[in-house]
Structure formats: C-alpha cells, structure tokens
Amino acid sequence: MGKYIGLDLGTTSISGLILDTESKAVLLHRTISNNSEITTPEGKNKGYSEWDIEQMAKLAYNLLSDLAKESVQMDISAIGVTGQMHGMVLLGQDSRPCSPFIGWQDQRCNQSFYGEVTYLESIQEISQYYLEKTGCRLSSGYMAATLFWLHQNDPGSLANKTACFAPDYLTGQLCDIIPVTDPTNAASGGAFNLQTGAWDAELIHSLGLLLTQFPTIQPSCTVVGEISKMTANITGIPSGIPVSIACGDNQASFAGSVSDYLNSLLINIGTGGQISVFLDKHLSSDGFDVRPFLQDGFLLVGAGLCGGKSYRVLRDFVHHIGISIFGIDYTSNLYLDLNRLASNVVAGSDGLRCEPVFSGSRREPDRRGIWEGISTTNFTIGHMARSLVEGIAEQFLVFYDEMKERDGVQPRQSLIGSGNGIRENQLLRQIASDFFSIPLQTPLHTEEAAVGAALSSAVAIGEFSNIEDASRNVVQYDCS
C-alpha cells in the first residue's frame, strides 16, 4: 500500500491531496481558486469562456509545491490527474499553447451560422448519424464543436495545431512530454467512437476537420510518464515519480465516490450537476451521454443539469435587493440564510414550483427558468429558496426515472452525493433523499475527483488489479 497524489484541475478551483490507500485516509488536502479566466467583457457578451492554460498549470504547480513542503517525510508512489472535461486549447508542434483554453461553458457555437441556423445546430445535424457511436450529442464548448467553429471562422489558426484537454496539458507539463489523452477525456470531446475506442474519423472528416487535430489516445489507468527534473526543481516533488494518464472528472468523481458500482446512483452537484450510473455493457445513448469508464464499462450520464450556479442566481438576486433598495452590502453567507428560511417552509413549498434552468439545459439550450404557482402566501424568499432546491432535486429524479425505463438499467439501492454543491448544503441533501426515497450518503473524504485520480494512479502502478477494486477497497462514507 502506498501514498498517492491526486490533482483536480477544476473550473472554479484546483485541488490536490495525498491519499494513503492503507489507512484509506486523505492525509493532506489543499484547494486554491482557479483565477486564470481571461474572457474579455466583449467575449463575455458573446458567451465566450476563455482561460490562460499556462496560468492554470502554474497554479497547479504552486499547489504541488505546498503538498511537497508538507509531505517531505512521505514516500509518494504515483500521481494522478483529472480535471474539467470537454474544453480545449490549441498546441503547436512544440506543445506550447497557441490559443486560450476554451472551456466547457463556452457558448460561441450557439451563434448564428447560416441564416437562423446556429453552428451547434449545423454540427448536430451532421453528427446525428454518429450519435450511437459517440454516445453524446455535441454541445457548445466540446472540443469537436469548438474546432468546427475555429475551422469556419479562423481556419489558419488550426494549421499544424493539435487540440488538447486541460488535464492532459498538465500531465504533459509535469512529465515534459507531448500531451496524450485517455478514452474518458476523449469521449468528452464529442467525436470519440465508443465501439472502436478511437476517434471517429468519419465524423471528424464530415465536420471538415483533420484527425491530426485531435490528441493521441492511450488506455486509462496507465503510466504516461514521470515527474521531470524541471518539475522537480519547481515544485519540490522528487523526479522520477510515475504519473498516470489524466482522466475525466466525471469518471474520476465516480471512482472516488462509489464503492459498489452496480448498486449505486451518483448525483454530483458543483457549478452544474450530473447523474451517473455504471453499466457493464454499452446501451443506446438517446437523451443521455454514454461515457467510457476507466478501463472497462460505461457511465450512463444525465449531464448539464442545474447545480450551484442556479442557487447563486437567487443568492445574487437577494444580494442585489439589499444593495439597490436598502443600501446594504450584505457580507454574511447568504446561502446559509436562504437555507434557514427554506427549512421553515413545508415540503412542496405551498404550491410554488421552480424549474431552475436559468441558463438553459444541454437538451434545451434556449430554455429558461420559471417559478409557477405563485400565490399571496408563498411569494416569499424562503418559498423561492425551497422551491429552487426542490427543483434541482426533481430534475435528478426525472433523469433517474428515464434511466430506469431502459433495458439493462436496474433500480439502484444506494444514493451517493458528491461535489461541494451537495456536500455543503444539508437542505439539498435532505430534499434529494426525500425525492429519491433513499438515504443519501456522502464520501468520508472531500474532493472526490482528486481521490479518483489518485486511485487511477494506484491502479496504473499495479497496487490494485483494476479501478473497481481500488474504489471498493478505499472509498468510505460519512455516517454522521
């Protein structure tokens, strides 16, 4: 048994930890804000989401340095990396960035393309034939969609360039190698063939793109390189430590949260939300994403669901009322106050119902949120807060019910909640448990995706026979 570092290159924060697989404990854990966004005001108005990937990597290096200083007596066995999926940066032949990192929240493909048709609608029309093979409907912010937009608007920018996912860029930097990707990240790009385990060349060519513009794919849970001398000099992490190939944060979070794959349902709530169940065989993807899991099996995923970002809309609204009407800049934690008010409201919010899709959904990007059933007695902040949280929980239940309608998807006996959006919100945990009629458990450790990344590195060097074995032996739950 050994000690493993897991890094999670997230959208709002970057996390790192040291996992001891013998004691099953996280020995050290650090999180820093990801302040590398560089989207201009003009870009924000267009729905862009652009980031400085080199700054992102620098932040990860700083975090590694902090871990190194506090673990000088520890013998680190391997390092695993995960992070935000879908988005991409263009790299030149020297593996240096030639563009901003364009994140998964980027909406440029929702711009008009020809007449009333958007880039995304054009892409989806082209890719519809390939949906069963790719397992996901292309969305704005996905690697293949962004490359299509660049091909149409700035084709010269793609010459002799290769797209790269954020966590793969970091592993490339750590090991001083040309970045490669694994199937879990590749599938998030929207042009991966689940049946062949490779890029779908026919789909890529139909989009007017080149196979060489996509990164090389290697197996999950394998060693991709080792900490270089340069990285060692910068971070204090000894050179030569094996680094496993980066994996997608959805799959890493599942591996770091779920100990019983076939009997568990995972709901993950952070900025957004998603619901996942493990499948040992491939199923039709209609209405859902089917994603390759680490090594074997698949995840059936309801993605692009509402999460903390939706609750923040109400929080910001209340904060704005304080400033604009009362001249008070409320400095306390408004989320706690919203939960306090909501907890005094009965289940069902006295008939007030909220659909918190304020920025649209992946299925319906033009859809917007609503409150309905407003009366003279339920038009209060407490009712709005509770109905919004109930709306978040309800969307997960709707997706779960749709999943169970499929052949091969059996009801799950365990409900697992991960992500800060659910971990830090007792009201949401209780409401979700009530909606599903299953007690909700949260992993004993926080930063589940980073734990999953650490476990993938343990599998890569042979401590566990496979990732399912690693999760079964290490993941524990908070019984409080």
GUDREN-778087 format. One record per atom (N, C-alpha, C): x, y, z. Coordinates in pm, whole numbers, plus 50000, padded with zeros to 5 digits. Atoms other than C-alpha are relative to their C-alpha. Example, Ala and Ser with C-alpha at 12.3 -4.5 7.8 and 13.67 -1.06 7.14 Angstrom:
BEGIN
500894988150000;512304955050780;500905012050000;499184988149994;513674989450714;499235010950073;
% end
This chain:
BEGIN
500844988150000;500005000050000;500885012550000;499174988250014;501245034849918;499235012950020;500584986649990;500605072049920;500025006349861;500194995250136;499305089049608;499485014350000;500494986450018;498805124849496;498934999849891;501054998050099;495575133449316;499805014849977;500204985950036;495165166549131;498725001349918;501244997350073;491855180749006;500035014349949;499934986950066;492075209548758;498575004449968;501414996750015;488545222848809;499755013649939;500384987350062;486635252148665;500165011650097;499944989249902;486375272948982;501154998550098;498915002249905;489125257149190;500904988749952;499035010750028;492185234849170;500324993450133;499825007249875;492555207849433;501104989649987;498995010449994;495305184649538;499954993250135;500035007349873;495555157749803;500994988549996;499195012149986;497635129049930;499124989350064;500865011049955;495725096349968;500874988350044;499325011949948;497015067850185;499064988149982;500915011150029;495495035950048;499984989550111;500005009649889;496485015950357;499005004250107;500924995149897;494625037650609;498685004849940;501174995050073;492075048350342;499705014550035;500194986249954;492605083950462;500675009949906;499354988850068;493345116850291;500895006950103;499054994749902;496485128450471;500175015049989;499884985650024;496735163050315;499035003949890;500954995350101;494295183650114;500125015149989;499914985650023;494685217949958;499145003649878;500804994950111;492365238149733;500295014849982;499784985950031;493075271249560;499035004149891;500904994950103;490905293349342;500674999449864;499514999650138;491275289848968;499685013949944;500214986050042;491715326548878;500615002749863;499314998750128;493045320248529;499075003949885;500904996050108;489975331848335;500455013449941;499564987850069;490855358448075;498945004849900;501064995750092;487505362847898;499815015150011;500194985550001;487155399347796;498515003150018;501424996249991;483915418747863;499274997849868;500615002250131;483235417447489;499764985149978;500145014450014;483845379947493;498874994550086;501085004549912;481505375047789;498645003049938;501264996550065;478785393147597;499664990249888;500215009950106;479255367247321;499864985850054;500115013349941;479125338347567;501294992250002;498725007050002;482845330247545;500424996050143;499385004249874;484705311947822;501454996649969;498595001550038;488455316747777;500905001250122;499145001449883;491255308348016;501464999449956;498555000850023;495045310848039;500484986450051;499645013649960;496125274348040;501354999550070;498704999749933;499695283048140;499865004850144;500274995549863;498415302148443;499344988950080;500675011249934;496195272348524;501034989750046;498955009649966;499225249348515;500905005550111;499184993849896;501215274048726;499334998750137;500745001549875;498505273248992;500114985650051;499865014049960;498665235148992;501404997250053;498625001549951;502445237049032;500145005950140;499954993949867;502025260649328;499374990850104;500675009249909;499625236149485;500884987750028;499085011349981;502065207449427;501155003750093;498924995349912;504775228149595;499564999950145;500525000149863;502565232449901;499914985750053;500085014049956;501935194949915;501394994450027;498635005049984;505655188049874;500615004650132;499444994449877;506595210950164;499454992950124;500635006149883;504175193250397;500084984849999;499945014650009;505005157850289;501424995149979;498595003450026;508795156850296;500364986250054;499705013149944;508735125150507;499204988849934;500855010050065;506255107650281;500654995049871;499515006150123;507195083950003;498834999049902;501114999650095;504865092649715;500214989349893;499885011150095;504195062349494;499705004149857;500404995950136;502485079249196;499095012150011;500844988050007;500495109749086;498954998049892;501095000650097;497115110648913;499395013749980;500544986950036;495455139848737;498614998349939;501304999150065;491865148048647;499685014849982;500364986050017;490015179748559;498815001649908;501184996850080;487315197148363;500114993949861;500075006950127;486235178648053;499505009549890;500614993650117;485085189447704;500835011049936;499314988450054;487095221847665;501364996749942;498755002850070;490325225647467;500865012449983;499034989850039;493445245647394;500754994849878;499195004050115;495385245247066;501475000450038;498565000749976;499015234247092;500744999649868;499145000750116;501785239746841;500834987350003;499185012150009;504295213546737;500994998750115;499135000449883;506395223047040;499204998150128;500925002349888;503385215647267;499745012550084;500304987449931;503115252347364;498635005149956;501354995150034;499665268947376;500045010649891;500134990250108;498655288247064;498635006650002;501344994149987;495185298347184;499655000450148;500515001649863;493295304547505;499424986050017;500785012049973;491825274247672;498535004049992;501424997150020;488185274647557;499214989750079;500595009149903;486165259647842;498654994349960;501245007350028;483105237447855;498775008950006;501154990949991;480825266947936;499935009649882;499964990850114;481725284747612;498784998049910;501255000650077;478645293247404;500155005449857;499834994150134;480175305447076;499304992049890;500655008150104;478655276546885;498485002049996;501424996450007;475195289946967;499775012749918;500134988650090;475905319646737;499394995549868;500575003050132;474155321646400;501114996149903;499055004950099;475955302746125;499525003949860;500644996350126;473805303845811;498545003350028;501384996049975;470605323645841;499654998350146;500455002149863;468745312346150;500634987550063;499355012149950;470815280646187;501275003750076;498794997549922;473465281346460;501094989949963;498905009550020;476875264846445;499634986650063;500315012249928;475645239946702;498944991849928;501055007250073;472505231146506;500574993549874;499365005750118;474625225846196;500844987950038;499165011049952;477055204046392;499134988050037;500855011049954;474255183546547;499314993049884;500595006250118;472655177846209;501004990749933;498955008350060;475965164746075;500274987750085;499565010649910;476715143646383;498894990550044;501125008249956;473225129146437;500164985449960;499825013650050;474075098646228;500984992050086;498935006649925;477045091046455;499704998950149;500314998749858;475235095546788;500154987050077;499905012849931;475035058646875;501464996050022;498595003649987;478775055146821;500735009150097;499294990549914;479875086647004;499445000450141;500595000549867;477455082947295;499575013350057;500414987049947;476825120247331;499655009349885;500364989850097;475175148547146;500985011750016;499044989149994;477715175247058;499365012750054;500484987549942;477295207147261;501075010749984;499044989150003;478915241247252;500964998450117;498995001949897;482155240347449;500724986749991;499325012750022;483045204947336;501145002149899;498844998750086;486395200447164;499635000049852;500335001150143;484935189446828;499185012049953;500824988550036;482375217646830;500845012749990;499134988250003;485005243946911;500924999849879;499155001150119;487305230846639;499215003249874;500864996850115;484405233046393;499835015149988;500174985450001;483805269446492;501295006849952;498724994150042;487515277546453;500254997449852;499825003350142;487585259746116;499195009449911;500864991250079;484745281845996;500415014750010;499724985949976;485995314746144;501465003949993;498574996950002;489775312446163;500774987349964;499405012950038;490965281945966;501514999950011;498544999549990;494565293945968;500514996750138;499565002749862;494675290246346;500174985150027;499925014549980;494355252446306;501184993549929;498905005750077;497335247746075;501104994850092;498935006549922;499825223246231;499765001050150;500354999249858;497965225146563;499264987350042;500725011449941;496595198146792;499225004950120;500824996349884;493745202747038;500414991650121;499575006749877;494415193347399;499025003350112;500834997849882;492245188847709;500865005650114;499264993349892;493215208448022;500804990350087;499215009049915;494225178848245;501144993249925;498925006150079;496255163647960;501165009849982;498954989950009;498135196347920;500844999850127;499265000149874;499065194748288;500914987950011;499135011749993;500365158948269;501185001449904;498904997550093;502395168947964;501065008950061;499064991049935;503955197248162;500764993050113;499375006849887;504625175748468;501104990649955;499075010450046;506425149248264;500905004749886;499264994750114;507845171447987;499864990749880;500305008850113;506145150247720;498935006649913;501114995750084;503795155947428;498704994950062;501235004549933;500295155047583;499254989549918;500905010050059;498135124747513;498744999750086;501255000549924;494605117147627;499564985650018;500545013449979;492625087347753;498554999749950;501365000650053;489175074847643;498995008450077;500994992449923;487355092347930;500005014649961;499934986150047;488585126547822;499665000949852;500264999650144;488495118447451;498505000049971;501455000950023;484805109347472;499315013250029;500624987149967;484055143447624;500165010149887;499814990950113;485255159647301;498914999149896;501155001250088;482225146747113;500254992849869;499715006850128;483975127746831;500734986850024;499375012649963;485085095647006;499034988649971;500835011550035;483785062146882;500074989850114;500035009249887;482705041047181;500214985549958;499915013950047;482635009546970;501424996049964;498625003150040;486215011846842;501025004750102;499074994649903;487765030847134;501015009649939;499104990750070;489275056046892;499185011949950;500704988850061;488445089246730;499184995049882;500845003850113;485615086146478;500445008249879;499414992750114;487495095746162;498935004849903;501054996250095;484335096345950;499275012650048;500664988149944;482605121246183;500915012149992;499054988950002;485725142646210;500145005849860;499874995250138;486095144545834;498715006749952;501284994050041;482375152345791;499845014150056;500004986549943;482945182946012;501035009149934;498974992250069;485725194345780;501305000850077;498814999749914;488385186446041;500944988649964;498985010150025;491535165346040;500234991650125;499725008949887;492305135346259;501235004850077;498774995349936;495715150746331;499775011950093;500324988849912;493975179946504;499514995250137;500455005849874;492895156246782;501164992650068;498865006149930;495225142347053;500034984849988;499825014549998;496615106947058;499334994250124;500725006649891;494595082847275;500804988150050;499365011549936;496175058547522;499074994850110;500925005949903;494505034947777;499965007550133;500164994349866;493145047648109;500794992050102;499345006649887;494885039348437;501334993749960;498665004450038;498305035848276;500995011350028;498964989949977;501585053648341;500315007049869;499754992350122;502075081648089;501405006149999;498664994149989;505415094648217;500415000850146;499564998149863;507265105448527;500365014550022;499694986149966;507935137948708;501395003549946;498734996150061;510645155948511;500885007450100;499084992749913;513715171948664;499595014650012;500444986049995;512365206248571;498835001750096;501144999449908;509085199448751;500454998050144;499475002549866;511005185949049;500665012650056;499334987849955;513085217849066;498995010950038;501004989649976;509965239649055;499144996850121;500995003749898;507715220149292;500584993750126;499485007449886;509985200449522;499544985650003;500405014050013;508255168149419;501154992449934;498845007050057;511035142449354;499784995949854;500085004550139;511765135048989;499914984849996;500105014450018;511015100248859;498734993750052;501265005749951;507665095749034;499054997749882;500915002850113;505225078848791;498775009150003;501224992050017;502335099848659;499064992049909;500955007350083;499225082448530;499325009449902;500684992050101;497375094348222;498775006650063;501124992749941;494765120748309;498674993649961;501335005550026;491115110448331;498955010850018;501094990449991;487795128548301;499495001450142;500404997849861;486455144248618;498704992850036;501215007549970;483065127048588;500344985750041;499605013749969;484665092448583;500844999550127;499174999749880;487225102248848;499145002050124;500894997649888;484475115349074;499214987450035;500715012649975;482545082749032;500914990250073;499055009349938;485635062149118;500345004150142;499654995049867;486355084249420;498825001250094;501214998449919;482745084049545;499264987050025;500875011950000;481255049749478;500824987550028;499285012449967;482385017449641;499344987749937;500745011250060;479694994949488;499425004949868;500344994150129;479485003249119;498604996449950;501235004550064;476484982349011;498745002950082;501174997749915;474214990949305;499825014650040;500014986149955;474815028449331;499625009749890;500364988750085;473455060249179;500745012150055;499214988549956;475715090849192;499405012949946;500344986550044;474495126649183;501135009250044;498894990849974;477255152349157;499525014249976;500444986250012;476505188849220;501145009350037;499034989449980;479055216249178;499425012549938;500554988850077;478665246048946;498764995549925;501145006450066;476375223548741;499714986950070;500335012749938;475035188948805;499944988949898;500155011550087;475015154048662;499674987750084;500395012449935;473625119948749;500604988549921;499255010650067;475555088048672;499694986450060;500065013949957;475055050548687;501014992149917;499025008450068;477625024048598;499294988949923;500525010850084;476874999448317;501164990949962;498925009050042;478864968348237;499964997249851;500055001350145;477764970047873;499445012849940;500434987850069;477024996947617;498504999749972;501424998550030;473435009547585;499795011849907;500364988750084;471685033347350;500115012950080;499724987449930;472505069547433;498885010149989;501084990650026;469165085347340;499645007950125;500364991349889;468675115047573;501055000950109;498965000249899;471775107247779;501374999549933;498655002950045;475535106247746;500364985950044;499375012649962;477145071947741;501505002349991;498574996749994;480745076347851;500814987750038;499145011149957;483565051147871;500455002350143;499484999049864;484525043948228;501484996649998;498585003149988;488065038948350;500214985049979;499685013850036;489355006548194;498834992749934;501115007850055;486044987648150;498675006150040;501334995349967;482344995148145;499735014149950;500454986850046;480445027348083;499245006950113;500904992349915;478675055048268;498865005249914;501164993750061;475145064548167;499785012950078;499924987149932;475085101648244;498925009549951;500854988450027;472435128448262;500815012350033;499044989149979;474685158648215;499365013549972;500474986450026;474295196148202;498815003950085;501134997049912;471845196748493;500315011950090;499854988249914;471285225248735;500774996450127;499265002049878;473525229149036;500175013050076;499744988249919;475155255749247;499835013149926;500154987750078;475065280948964;498565005050004;501414996149994;471255280748976;499675006250135;500264994449866;471185286649353;500655013850012;499324987049995;473645315149302;499165011049935;500884990150062;471085332549078;499095006350105;500874994749895;468705335849374;500825007550103;499134993149904;471555344849607;500365013949951;499624987150057;472675372849374;498815009549993;501224991950004;469075385049337;499735006350136;500234994949864;468665388249714;501075010150038;498904990749972;472075404849742;499765013449930;500274987850076;471075429849473;498875008150064;501074993049929;467875438149661;500575007850118;499404993349885;469925446149969;500745012649962;499214988350043;472195469849777;499115010749938;500744990250079;469705486449542;498835006250075;501174994749929;466755490749781;500355004850140;499724996549861;468175491250132;501385006150021;498674994349986;471705503250062;500914991850089;499225008849913;473135473150246;500754989949914;499185010250068;476025452650105;500174988450097;500075011249906;475265420050283;501294991949991;498695006650004;478585404150380;499984985950060;500045013549943;477455372750568;499674989949890;500255010750097;476895339250398;498504999349969;501414999750037;473605344450217;499434986149976;500495013550022;473385307650129;499464993950130;500475005049871;473065299050499;498655006250036;501274993349971;470305324850536;498884994849911;501015005550090;468495311750229;499574986150046;500345013349951;468685276250365;499185000650128;500764998549875;467455287850706;498545003649970;501364996250036;464435304650550;499274988549931;500625011050074;463795275050320;499624988450092;500285011249909;463945249950607;498735002250081;501244997049928;460965267550768;498774998649911;501085001850096;458865260850456;499724985149986;500365014250009;456955228050425;500394994449864;499715006750127;457815202550157;498905003149899;500944996050103;456195212549831;499875014949986;499944985350006;456735249449905;498635006549984;501364994550005;452985255249947;499555002849857;500464998950138;452445250149575;500915007749908;499054992850086;455335271449449;500964990049938;499135009450071;457315252549187;501015007649916;498934993350074;460645262049030;500654990249903;499155007050096;462375249848715;501255008749984;498854990949990;465865264248778;500984999349883;499145000750119;467175261848420;500245014249947;499884985850033;468135298648416;500915002649881;499104998550115;470855293448154;499734989349895;500315010750093;469095266047960;500584986850048;499475013349969;469895229047968;500724994749878;499295005750114;472065207247749;499014994749896;501035004750093;468925192147598;499295011749933;500744988450051;467235226147558;500755012950036;499164988549965;469845253947550;499275013350003;500754987550003;467245280947480;498945000950110;501015000149893;465015271147771;500465009050115;499674991349887;464835294648071;499174996050122;500635004049875;463835290948434;498665006750024;501304994349964;460415297048581;499704997250147;500725003049877;458605299848911;498535000249965;501425000250029;454965289748887;499224996050125;500825002949883;452085285949127;500125010750107;499824989149903;452785319649291;498655004350056;501214995549933;450165329549546;500345011150099;499764989449902;449735356249810;500714994850124;499395005649879;451055332350076;501374993749977;498725006750024;454045316049903;501025008849927;499074991150071;455665346349739;500965006350101;499004995749902;458505348249995;501364994749958;498645004750030;462265344249979;500184985650044;499885013749952;462005312550188;499364989949906;500675008950095;459505296949948;500774999249868;499225000150124;461595307249648;501234991250016;498795008049977;464695291449804;499674985250005;500325014349989;462995258749895;499544994349867;500485005150129;461205255349561;501144998549901;498855001150089;464505261649380;500804987350031;499265012049961;466295234549579;499204987549964;500845011350041;463335211249521;500064998149849;499895000850145;463585219449151;501304993449956;498725006550030;467255209249149;499894985050024;500145014249968;466435176149319;499064993049902;500995006150089;463425169849094;500594996449864;499435002850132;465455172048773;500834987350004;499235012349988;467765144448901;499084987950003;500955011149991;464785122348985;499384997149863;500575001850134;463255128048640;500984992349911;499005006950082;466505117248474;500164985550046;499875013649949;466795086848702;498844991349955;501175007650046;463245075948616;500134996649852;499805002750143;464105079248246;501054989149981;498975010350009;467235058248301;499424986150024;500545013149962;465245030248463;499064994349895;500865004850108;462995028048157;500784992249895;499165006850099;465935013847961;500264985650042;499615013849973;466614976847932;501444999850049;498645001049949;469674968148137;500335009650112;499784990849889;469304996148393;499064996350114;500795004349885;468124982048724;499965011050106;500044990249891;466995003049023;501214998550091;498845000049911;469865012649250;499545000950146;500354999949858;469805006949626;500735010850079;499214989949929;472405033249720;499995013149923;499954986550057;472245070849658;501215007150057;498774993449959;475615088149669;499995014449951;499914985950038;476065125849667;501425004850009;498634994749999;479325142649572;499995014249945;499884986250044;480535177549493;499645009750111;500224990249893;480605208549709;498575005250004;501364995050004;477145219049594;499044991950086;500865008449916;475595189649778;500644997450136;499315002649874;478245183650044;499795011450099;500094988349912;477915219050182;498575005050018;501394995649990;474125220950163;499154988850059;500775010349930;472335199950424;498564999549951;501384999650049;468945211450295;499874992449869;500045006950128;469705199049944;500174985050019;499825014349974;470945165650079;498704993750049;501245005549945;467735160650276;498904999449896;501044999750102;465455171049992;500264989449893;499675010350099;467305148449745;499664986250054;500325012849939;466985119249986;498504997650004;501465001249996;463255126150025;499444997149860;500505001950136;462705128149648;500274985749951;499635013350049;464525095149582;499524988850092;500415009949899;463195077649897;501134990350031;498815007749967;466745065149956;500905008950086;499064991849922;469125077050231;501195004049915;498884995150080;471805098650070;501284999250083;498705000949935;475425091050160;501005009049928;498914992450059;478425113450105;501324993450038;498715005949968;482005100650085;500655006850120;499334994849881;484055104850401;501015010749963;499024990450046;486695123550206;499345010249906;500474989950094;486105155850015;500844999249872;499284999750128;487325163649662;500084986149938;500115013750048;486105130849522;500754997649869;499325001950129;487525136349173;501504998450019;498575001349973;491035141249311;500324986450061;499815013549946;490635109049511;499954989849887;500075009050115;489565091449191;501265000349916;498754998950076;492645104849014;501134992850072;498985007049922;494855092149297;499844984949986;500255014450015;493185057949273;500424995149861;499615004250135;493775057048897;501524998349991;498545001450001;497495062348959;500434987550077;499695012249925;497485034049216;499784987749913;500255010950094;495965011148952;501104999649894;498994999150107;498505023448696;501314993250038;498725006149960;501465011348901;499804986150061;500245013949963;499764978548997;499614997350143;500405002949863;498674983149358;498654992950004;501315006650011;495124973349261;499874993849862;500135007050128;494074949548986;499225008249899;500784991450088;491574974548844;499395011250082;500524988449930;489795006948930;498834996450091;501115004149915;486704989249067;500514994250131;499365005549880;488924970249310;500525011250089;499474988749923;490555003049415;498885007350074;501124993049936;487215020249484;499404991750113;500615008849900;485834990349672;500844999550127;499115001249885;488874989349900;500235013150074;499604987249941;489295026649967;498845009150036;501084990249979;486015046049942;499174996350123;500825001649880;484185050650273;499015011650007;501054989949994;481105070750372;499865006150138;500254992549877;480255096750632;498694995050061;501195005749937;477825080350874;499315009750095;500594990449907;477055112051071;498695005549947;
% end
